């Protein structure tokens, strides 16, 4: 019995080896046959940026085939070094990743995932660049304009950031996608100025005031409080009465009044903010029922500063309402840290020209 069993094992082993050898021969034959084919064309697919790209298909082709006299069509497939081509693609700053392969018809298929800018940065020295969601610096392009949150007075010029500058970039990376995802804030925030203490001050489109935002911690709650102020104060009395609207402190808005405002300007400002709020149609802000402290009526009094939503003034009903705020606008996990001031002269504020595209 043992001899018959061993013979069967040997036969099965031989059959397995033979089958494997046959498959290997077929595979080698298929590869050789494919390698002897010629390239019949190039198909390039670029993904990202909602159909608007900084790279064209010709740009991609120029990267993998820099010699215009040596085009892919008609060349043997075996002559292509796909790994070298893919490395060339990955070196381009606009390409997040790229893949290349030949299909069964001999077509070179190239798929590109392009980086998507989320903010435009101006440094203290006047340099300017885009960043994507990972913080990668991207050069400006003359091929297209893109509407992005604009930050001025960024303290560092180098791509490699350390300590406080790195934390500041992390905060920008979180703020910018939030602003981009809300049409109201994209329409209202003209520019975000970085202070010497690495906090944010925002310059609005409507209203002659400065928004003191603080650092990037709890940014969703800060924007929510600011929206409530616009909705319940700005839409009623206008925003030109105030020089500063401060949302940097937890659960409150501090608005500082300025001098007399012309009646016509004030009425126009009220109409503008009402139109902006109506046009925004933002779910987290329009559908959340929120009550504001009674001292909001103080806007009519000659007090230099108006404070709303303070902890020690909020009644039980307001607290219950705030507790029902959906998680989508709850504070994030980003921790506030002490940021070292930059020892350099502050650049004057200037509202950057916003592109129309």
C-alpha positions in Angstrom: 0.0 0.0 0.0 2.8 2.4 0.8 4.5 1.8 -2.6 1.2 2.5 -4.5 0.6 5.6 -2.4 4.1 6.9 -3.1 3.7 6.3 -6.8 0.4 8.2 -6.8 2.1 11.1 -5.1 4.9 11.1 -7.6 2.4 11.0 -10.5 0.4 13.9 -9.1 3.6 15.9 -8.5 4.7 15.3 -12.0 1.4 16.3 -13.4 1.5 19.5 -11.3 5.0 20.3 -12.5 4.0 19.7 -16.1 0.9 21.9 -15.8 2.9 24.7 -14.2 5.5 24.5 -16.9 2.8 24.6 -19.5 1.3 27.7 -18.0 4.7 29.3 -17.8 5.4 28.6 -21.4 2.0 30.1 -22.4 2.6 33.2 -20.2 6.1 33.7 -21.8 4.6 33.2 -25.2 1.9 35.7 -24.5 4.4 38.3 -23.2 6.6 37.8 -26.2 3.7 38.1 -28.5 2.6 41.3 -26.8 6.1 42.7 -26.8 6.3 42.2 -30.5 3.2 44.3 -31.0 3.5 48.0 -31.7 1.9 50.9 -29.8 -1.4 51.7 -31.5 -2.1 54.9 -29.6 -2.2 56.8 -26.3 -5.2 57.5 -24.1 -4.7 60.0 -21.2 -7.3 60.4 -18.4 -6.8 63.3 -15.9 -8.9 63.2 -12.7 -9.5 65.9 -10.0 -10.4 69.6 -9.8 -14.0 69.1 -11.0 -13.0 69.0 -14.6 -10.7 72.0 -14.6 -7.1 71.0 -14.8 -3.7 72.8 -14.5 -2.2 70.1 -16.7 -3.4 69.3 -20.3 -3.2 65.9 -22.0 -0.4 67.4 -24.1 1.5 68.4 -21.0 1.3 64.8 -19.7 2.5 63.4 -23.1 5.4 65.9 -23.1 6.5 64.6 -19.7 6.7 60.9 -20.7 7.9 61.7 -24.3 10.0 64.8 -24.1 11.4 64.2 -27.6 8.7 65.3 -30.1 10.4 63.4 -32.9 10.1 60.1 -31.0 6.3 59.6 -30.6 4.8 56.4 -29.1 2.6 55.4 -32.1 4.1 52.5 -34.1 7.0 51.8 -31.6 7.4 48.2 -30.3 5.9 47.7 -26.8 9.1 46.2 -25.6 10.9 49.5 -26.2 8.9 51.3 -23.6 10.2 51.7 -20.0 6.9 52.2 -18.1 8.6 52.4 -14.8 10.8 55.3 -16.0 7.8 57.0 -17.4 5.9 56.7 -14.2 8.8 58.1 -12.2 8.9 61.1 -14.6 5.2 61.7 -13.9 5.6 61.5 -10.2 8.2 64.2 -10.2 5.8 66.7 -11.6 4.5 68.9 -8.8 0.9 68.9 -10.1 0.6 65.1 -10.3 -0.4 63.4 -7.1 0.0 60.0 -8.7 0.1 58.4 -12.2 -0.3 55.0 -13.7 0.6 53.6 -17.1 -0.1 50.2 -18.8 -0.7 48.8 -22.3 -4.1 47.2 -22.9 -4.6 44.1 -25.2 -5.0 46.4 -28.2 -1.6 48.0 -27.7 -3.0 51.3 -26.5 -0.8 53.1 -23.8 -3.3 54.1 -21.1 -2.2 56.8 -18.7 -4.3 57.8 -15.7 -3.3 61.0 -13.8 -4.7 62.2 -10.4 -4.0 65.9 -10.3 -3.4 67.8 -7.0 -6.3 70.1 -6.0 -5.4 73.6 -4.6 -7.3 74.6 -1.5 -5.8 78.0 -0.7 -3.5 80.7 -2.1 -0.8 81.9 0.2 1.1 85.3 0.1 4.2 85.3 2.3 5.6 88.3 4.2 8.3 88.7 1.4 5.7 88.9 -1.3 6.0 85.3 -2.7 2.8 83.6 -3.6 1.8 79.9 -4.2 -1.1 77.5 -3.9 -1.3 74.6 -1.4 -3.3 71.4 -1.7 -5.0 69.5 1.1 -1.7 67.9 2.2 0.0 71.3 2.4 2.1 70.7 -0.7 3.2 74.0 -2.3 2.0 74.4 -5.9 3.2 77.1 -8.3 0.8 79.6 -9.8 -0.4 78.9 -13.3 -1.1 81.2 -16.1 -3.4 78.6 -17.8 -6.4 79.1 -15.5 -7.6 81.1 -12.5 -9.2 79.4 -9.5 -11.3 81.0 -6.7 -9.7 80.1 -3.4 -9.4 81.4 0.1 -6.5 83.9 0.2 -4.0 84.2 3.1 -1.6 87.1 3.4 1.5 87.6 5.6 2.5 83.9 5.9 5.7 84.1 7.9 7.8 81.4 6.1 9.1 81.2 2.5 10.5 77.7 2.6 8.5 74.6 1.7 9.8 72.7 4.7 8.2 74.2 7.8 9.1 73.8 11.5 7.3 74.3 14.9 4.9 77.2 14.9 4.9 77.7 11.1 4.0 74.0 10.6 1.1 74.3 13.1 -0.1 77.4 11.2 -0.1 75.5 7.9 -2.1 72.7 9.5 -4.7 75.2 10.6 -4.9 76.7 7.1 -5.3 73.2 5.7 -8.4 72.7 7.9 -9.9 76.2 7.5 -9.7 76.3 3.7 -11.7 73.2 2.8 -14.4 74.4 5.2 -14.6 77.8 3.5 -14.5 76.2 0.1 -17.4 74.0 1.0 -19.7 76.9 2.1 -20.7 79.3 -0.7 -21.6 81.9 1.9 -18.1 82.2 3.3 -16.5 82.0 -0.2 -18.7 85.0 -1.1 -18.1 87.0 2.1 -14.4 86.4 3.0 -12.2 88.4 0.7 -8.9 87.8 2.5 -7.5 86.1 5.6 -4.6 88.1 7.2 -2.1 86.3 9.4 -1.1 88.3 12.4 2.4 88.4 14.0 1.0 86.0 16.7 0.0 83.6 13.9 -3.7 84.1 14.4 -6.3 85.0 11.7 -8.0 88.2 10.9 -10.5 88.2 8.1 -11.5 91.0 5.7 -15.1 90.7 4.5 -16.6 91.6 1.1 -19.7 93.1 2.7 -19.2 95.4 5.7 -16.3 97.7 6.7 -15.1 95.7 9.7 -12.4 93.3 10.6 -13.2 89.8 11.8 -10.9 88.7 14.6 -11.0 84.9 14.3 -8.2 83.8 16.7 -6.3 80.6 15.8 -7.7 77.7 13.8 -9.2 75.8 16.8 -13.0 75.3 16.9 -13.2 77.0 13.5 -16.7 75.5 12.8 -18.2 77.0 15.9 -16.5 80.3 15.3 -18.0 80.5 11.8 -21.4 79.5 13.2 -21.4 82.3 15.8 -20.3 84.8 13.1 -23.1 83.6 10.8 -25.6 84.1 13.6 -24.3 87.6 14.2 -24.7 88.4 10.5 -28.2 86.8 10.4 -29.6 88.4 13.6 -27.7 91.7 13.8 -26.2 92.5 10.4 -29.3 91.7 8.5 -31.3 94.1 10.7 -29.1 97.1 11.4 -26.2 96.6 8.9 -22.5 95.9 9.5 -21.1 99.3 8.9 -21.8 100.2 12.5 -19.0 98.0 13.7 -15.2 98.2 13.3 -14.4 94.8 14.8 -16.4 91.5 15.2 -14.5 89.2 17.4 -15.4 85.5 17.5 -12.1 84.3 19.0 -13.5 83.6 22.4 -15.6 80.5 23.3 -19.4 80.9 23.0 -19.5 84.6 22.4 -19.3 87.4 19.8 -17.8 90.8 20.8 -18.7 93.5 18.3 -17.0 96.9 18.7 -18.9 100.0 17.4 -17.3 102.7 15.4 -18.4 106.3 14.5 -21.5 107.5 12.8 -22.5 105.7 9.6 -24.4 107.3 6.8 -28.0 106.2 6.6 -27.8 105.3 2.9 -24.7 103.2 3.4 -26.2 101.5 6.4 -29.4 100.6 4.5 -27.4 99.3 1.5 -25.3 97.2 3.9 -28.4 95.6 5.4 -29.7 94.8 1.9 -26.4 93.3 0.9 -26.1 91.0 3.9 -29.7 89.9 3.6 -29.2 89.0 0.0 -26.0 87.1 0.8 -27.7 85.1 3.6 -30.6 84.3 1.4 -28.4 83.3 -1.5 -26.2 81.0 0.6 -28.8 78.3 1.4 -26.3 76.7 3.7 -27.9 73.8 5.6 -25.8 74.0 8.9 -26.6 77.7 9.3 -30.2 78.1 7.9 -31.8 75.1 9.6 -30.3 75.2 13.1 -32.7 77.1 15.3 -30.6 79.2 17.7 -31.6 81.8 20.2 -29.4 84.8 21.0 -29.0 86.5 24.4 -31.3 89.4 25.2 -28.4 91.8 25.3 -28.3 91.6 21.5 -30.8 94.5 21.6 -28.0 96.6 22.9 -27.0 97.4 19.3 -29.2 100.4 19.5 -27.6 101.7 22.6 -24.5 104.1 22.5 -22.2 101.4 23.9 -18.8 101.0 22.2 -18.9 97.2 22.5 -21.6 94.6 22.0 -21.2 91.1 23.4 -23.5 88.2 22.7 -23.7 84.5 23.6 -21.7 84.9 26.8 -21.8 81.8 29.1 -23.0 83.8 32.2 -25.8 85.5 30.2 -27.2 82.5 28.3 -30.5 81.3 29.8 -31.5 77.6 30.0 -33.5 77.6 26.7 -30.4 78.9 24.8 -28.1 76.3 26.3 -30.6 73.6 25.4 -30.7 74.9 21.8 -26.9 75.0 21.6 -26.7 71.4 22.8 -28.8 70.4 19.8 -26.3 71.8 17.3 -25.5 68.9 14.9 -22.0 67.3 15.1 -21.1 68.8 11.7 -20.5 72.1 13.4 -19.1 70.9 16.7 -15.5 71.9 17.6 -12.8 69.8 15.9 -10.0 67.9 17.6 -7.4 70.6 16.7 -5.9 71.8 19.9 -5.0 75.4 20.5 -1.4 76.0 21.3 0.7 79.0 22.3 2.3 80.4 19.1 5.5 82.3 19.2 5.3 85.8 17.7 7.3 86.6 14.6 9.9 89.3 15.1 9.3 91.3 12.0 7.4 94.3 10.8 3.8 93.6 9.8 2.9 94.1 6.2 0.0 96.6 5.6 -3.3 94.9 5.0 -4.6 94.9 1.4 -7.5 93.1 -0.1 -6.3 90.8 -2.9 -8.1 91.1 -6.2 -10.4 88.1 -6.4 -10.6 86.3 -9.7 -13.9 85.9 -11.5 -13.3 82.4 -12.6 
